[in-house]
């Protein structure tokens, strides 16, 4: 079960969240707060997994509060102002709930949080079968087996997938490399490939699903050794 707290300067909004959480068996709303200072003091002594956070707060905005929050927790922003959505997702928010929201929309949001929670905890004990990325201002689940290859573009990645449009995610090659299983390999400063998807290799070109991917000079020797050892 995920432990959660909620911060909102409107008591009625907190009552709505409390009622919704009581209907969900995998969330326990530990505490609610109308002041960020009280929530911060609580967080220093009590661990939790999920934070429901209003953006328009009197002393400090929810955005600024979470930017300076020292604990690693999931956050779902709640607000009546849609213009804050982009900035919220830039902080890797699980979701953004626009007030007033119905229970079905709330349930969709917390289900995303549960999936991410399970992903984080399962990754510690076994190799993950999926990963999560921030794309199109929402958290998207990517099945690892569906990845054809990953293309790097400055601070963004284009994840090419089987039978699906590419997903453009705001993260670096280093960031995603840390989430991928061992059969993925960086073969170029701009490309990561899964060895199981390689159909053929000619000279310094990899062929995957009718697409050509170059192998960089500095990666070629390691790639040939690794590919030859692991191919089936």
PyMOL commands that set and color helices and strands:
alter all, ss='L'
color gray80, all
select helices_A, chain A and resi 11-22+36-43+62-67+82-89+103-123+144-146+173-177+195-197+217-230
alter helices_A, ss='H'
color red, helices_A
select strands_A, chain A and resi 2-7+27-33+50-54+74-79+95-98+130-135+138-143+147-153+156-161+164-169+184-188+191-194+200-202+205-208+211-214
alter strands_A, ss='S'
color yellow, strands_A
deselect
rebuild
show_as cartoon
